[in-house]
């Protein structure tokens, strides 16, 4: 999941990288396609983001920063170098407790209540 999230910036090393999750709504859609959020959680988070657009923008800035860190870590490890995980650990420490998993079709999704815009960020770094 972490690498899938890191790869949501296509052609990263080119002159024209392509952003695959340009906003919070796209992030929710991506999370739904990955099967990490239930339809109910997505609907709740979409509604919350519509009421708190600045909050959703802030979450996206954090999410894209996290994505860049995940990419740096993966790139370091790919080159057999040590990775600086301090920022990821800092973000993990600020997250709420991990939600329960629910059976969702043939897979499992996190049981999120859709009350926190940041819920979607925790999925990017904690999903097995």
N, C-alpha and C positions, 0 to 999 in steps of 0.2 A: 504494500500500500504506500509506504513512504516513497519508494522509487517511482511508482505510478504517479504520485503527486508531484515529485520532482520533474517528471517528464511532461508536465502540463505546459511547459514552455518548449515548443518545438523549434528546432533549428537554432538552439541556444547560442552556438558559436558562430553563427552566420551574421552577416550585416543586417539581416531582416528576420530576427526571431519572431515566432508566431505565438501569441498568448492564447492559450486554450480556455483559460478561466479568467476573463477580464473583469468580472465583478462578482458580487456576492450571490446573485441569482444563478450565475453560471456555476459557481462553486457548489451550490445546493444541487443543481442538476447533475453535476459531475459526481457528487456524493451519492445521489440516488442511483445513478447508473452503476456505480461501484458496489451498490448494495449495502452501504454502511449506514444509511438513514432510512427510516420508514417513511412512507408517504405522509403519514400524519405529522411526523416531526418536520418534514420538509415544508408542509403547508403552514405549520405554526411559525417556523423560522422565516418563511417568505412574508407572512403577515407582520411579524415583528420587525423585519428589515424595512418594510414599507412605512412603518410608523417611526422607525429610528434609522433613517438613511445614513446619517453621519456615523452612527455606531457600526453599521454594516461596512462602510468605507474603511473605518479604522480596523475592523477585523480583517478586511482584505489586505490592507497594508501589512499587518502582522503576518497573515498567512503567506503572502508572497515573500516576505523576509524569511519566514521559516522555510519556505520552499528553496530559497537560495542557499540557506544553511545546510539543508538536507543534501542538496547537490554538491556543495563543497565537501561535506563529510564523505559522501559516496565517491567523489573524485579522488579524495585523499586515500581512501581505503583501496580503491582500484589501483592506485599507484604504489600500494604497500607502504604508505606513510601514515603516521599517526594523525588522527583527526581531532580537531578542537570541537568538543561537544558542549562547551560551557553555555552557549546561548540556548541550545536545545534543552539542556538540563534546567536552565533558568525558566524557560517557558513551561516545562513539565511541572515544575514546583508551583507555578501560579495557576495551574488548571484545577478544576473541581475534581472530586473523586470520580473514578471511572464508572460509567453507567453499566447497568446490566446488559447482557446480550439477550435478544429475542429471536425466536425462529421466524424467519421472513422468507417465505417460499422455500426454495431449496438451500438457502443460505441463512446467515444470521446478521442482524443489524443491531446497532446500539439503541437502547431504550432511552431516548432523549425526549425531554418534555417540550422542547422548542421554546424555552423561556430565555435562553442566553444565546446571543448572536455568536459568541465565541465557541459554542459547542462544536461547531463544524471544524475548528482548528484542532481540537484535541483528537479528532479522528485521523487527521493527516499524520500525526506522529505516534499514535498509540495503537492503531489497528494492527492486529497480528497478520 
